[in-house]
Every structure is written in C-alpha cells, then in structure tokens.
Amino acid sequence: MKDFLFLFRGGTAATSPAEQQQRMQRWTTWIEGLAKAGKTKGGYPLETGGKYVSGPNKLVTDGPFPESKEVVGGYLIVTADDLTGAVEISKGCPIFGEGGGVEVRAIMPMTM
C-alpha cells in the first residue's frame, strides 16, 4: 500500500446555511466511509486566507487567490495499492457535484 495526497480544488460556494449543511454531510459520509475501510490517514479543509512566499527574495503576497478555479480548499491522505486505485477512490468525492476537482498525487517516501 502507498500513500496518496488528494488536493481538493475549486467548487462553488454554498448559497445558504441549509446547502452548507447538506454539503458537509456528503463530505462527512464519504470520509467516514473511507475511514471505516482503513483508507484514510488524515486531512482537513483549509481556511480561505493565507500568504504566498516566492522567489529568491522570499516575496510575501496575499494568497490564495479566490478568483482562481484552482484554489486548494483542503486535502486528504489516503492509502491505495497504486495510482489507479487512488484515482478510483477520488471519484467518490462530493466535490465533483460542486464543480471542483481532485488532484491525486503519490507521496514519495523519504528516509532520514
């Protein structure tokens, strides 16, 4: 088994508190199902604000940029046999019904 990082990108904002609650329930149900199957190692939604540090001078700017469809809204670490298996797991994500997507990346093991 290998570890994979799911980065949740984009999606539309909830228009009402009831819609927000329904979305949270879909996410909770999906993640709890993965946890019961022993497929998750953790993850969290991200707050909307932050800073971006770049370049050799370590320039600090406001970010992420909410006008971008590519803003990362959260992450999850899952286990799967291979990349194909991780992609299949990602297809159950509720974000697809919200207009967003999932970037699936293998986590490279590091030896210290």
URRA-V901694 format. One record per pair of residues at least 24 apart in sequence whose C-alpha atoms are under 8 Angstrom apart, sorted by the first residue. I is the first residue (numbers start at 1). J is the second residue. Records with the same first field share a line. If there is no record, write none. Layout:
# URRA-V901694
I=J + J
This chain:
# URRA-V901694
1=79 + 80 + 81 + 82
2=79 + 80 + 81 + 82 + 106 + 107
3=77 + 78 + 79 + 80 + 106 + 107
4=77 + 78 + 79 + 80 + 83 + 86 + 104 + 105 + 106 + 107
5=75 + 76 + 77 + 78 + 103 + 104 + 105 + 106 + 107
6=75 + 76 + 77 + 78 + 90 + 102 + 103 + 104 + 105
7=72 + 73 + 74 + 75 + 76 + 102 + 103 + 104
8=72 + 73 + 74 + 75 + 95 + 100 + 101 + 102 + 103
9=69 + 70 + 71 + 72 + 73 + 74 + 100 + 101 + 102 + 103
10=68 + 69 + 70 + 71 + 72 + 73 + 99 + 100 + 101
11=69 + 95 + 96 + 98 + 99 + 100 + 101
12=98 + 99 + 100
23=94
26=94
27=93 + 94
30=92 + 93 + 94
38=79
39=78 + 79 + 80
40=76 + 77 + 78 + 79
41=76 + 77 + 78 + 79
42=76 + 77 + 78
43=74 + 75 + 76 + 77
44=74 + 75 + 76
45=73 + 74 + 75
46=72 + 73 + 74 + 75
47=73
48=73
69=100
